[in-house]
């Protein structure tokens, strides 16, 4: 079994149900996305580019993504949690998940489809 799937299935309730619901939505919107286990959390990659990641922390689950400055709708649903380059949709129960918002964010991420790590990581300067 994929380590990312193991991560999801080993979570306690209600977090496991939240993660499974988000997983179903991501895979419906981006059927070619690949679920990988990176930095000890599940990441979805599409065409070798990170799409989003899932993270259970404290009493919530984050569906996190980049390119938040390109979002035209649903900005009130985003949580920055004092992060500069990432925003997330945060859920404490399955009932909190708004499919319309999640689908919009994922479709927008797919439309942008640029590697966020190239945007946030500064190039190393070579010494001459």
C-alpha positions in Angstrom: 0.0 0.0 0.0 1.1 3.5 -0.8 2.6 5.2 2.3 0.3 8.2 1.7 -2.7 5.9 1.8 -1.4 4.4 5.1 -1.0 7.9 6.5 -4.7 8.6 5.7 -6.0 5.3 7.0 -4.1 5.4 10.3 -5.7 8.7 11.4 -8.3 8.7 14.1 -11.8 9.9 13.4 -13.1 12.4 12.4 -9.8 13.1 10.6 -9.7 9.8 8.6 -13.1 10.6 7.2 -12.2 14.1 6.3 -9.0 13.0 4.6 -10.9 10.2 2.7 -13.5 12.7 1.5 -10.8 15.2 0.4 -9.0 12.4 -1.4 -12.1 11.4 -3.3 -12.7 15.0 -4.4 -9.1 15.5 -5.5 -9.1 12.3 -7.5 -12.4 13.1 -9.1 -11.2 16.6 -10.2 -7.7 15.4 -11.1 -8.0 11.8 -12.1 -4.4 11.7 -13.4 -2.9 13.1 -10.2 -0.5 10.9 -8.3 -0.7 10.5 -4.6 2.8 10.5 -3.1 4.2 10.6 0.4 6.6 13.5 0.8 7.9 15.2 3.9 5.8 12.7 6.0 2.4 13.8 4.5 0.3 13.0 1.4 1.0 15.2 -1.6 -0.8 15.1 -4.9 1.3 15.7 -8.0 0.0 16.3 -11.5 2.5 16.1 -14.4 5.3 16.0 -11.8 4.1 19.3 -10.4 2.8 19.6 -6.8 -1.0 20.2 -6.8 -1.8 20.2 -3.1 -1.1 18.3 0.1 -3.1 17.0 3.0 -2.1 17.3 6.6 -3.8 16.3 9.9 -2.7 18.6 12.7 -4.1 19.2 16.2 -7.8 19.2 15.7 -8.2 19.8 12.0 -7.2 18.7 8.5 -5.6 21.1 6.0 -5.9 20.8 2.3 -3.0 23.1 1.4 -2.0 24.7 -1.9 0.1 27.4 -3.5 -0.9 30.2 -6.0 -3.5 31.6 -3.6 -2.9 35.0 -5.1 -4.5 33.7 -8.3 -7.8 32.8 -6.6 -10.7 35.0 -7.6 -13.3 33.4 -5.5 -13.9 32.0 -2.0 -11.0 33.9 -0.4 -12.9 33.9 2.9 -12.4 30.1 3.1 -8.6 30.3 3.0 -6.4 30.1 6.1 -2.8 31.3 6.0 -1.8 30.2 9.5 1.1 32.8 9.3 2.5 31.0 6.2 3.9 33.2 3.4 3.6 30.9 0.4 0.8 28.5 1.2 -2.9 28.8 2.0 -5.2 26.0 3.1 -8.8 25.0 3.4 -9.1 23.8 7.0 -11.7 21.3 8.2 -12.7 19.9 11.6 -15.5 17.7 10.3 -16.7 16.1 7.1 -19.7 18.4 7.2 -17.4 21.5 7.0 -16.2 20.4 3.5 -17.8 22.6 0.8 -17.3 20.6 -2.4 -17.8 23.7 -4.6 -14.9 25.5 -2.9 -12.6 22.5 -3.0 -13.4 21.8 -6.7 -12.8 25.5 -7.6 -9.4 25.6 -5.8 -8.2 22.4 -7.4 -9.4 23.4 -10.9 -7.6 26.7 -10.5 -4.5 25.0 -9.3 -4.6 22.7 -12.4 -5.2 25.7 -14.6 -2.1 27.5 -13.2 -0.1 24.2 -13.2 3.3 25.8 -12.4 5.8 24.4 -10.0 5.3 26.3 -6.7 8.8 25.4 -5.5 10.4 27.3 -8.3 8.4 30.3 -7.2 9.2 30.2 -3.5 12.7 28.9 -3.4 15.3 31.5 -4.1 18.1 30.5 -6.6 21.4 29.9 -5.1 24.0 32.4 -6.1 27.3 30.9 -7.2 30.5 32.3 -5.9 33.0 33.5 -8.6 
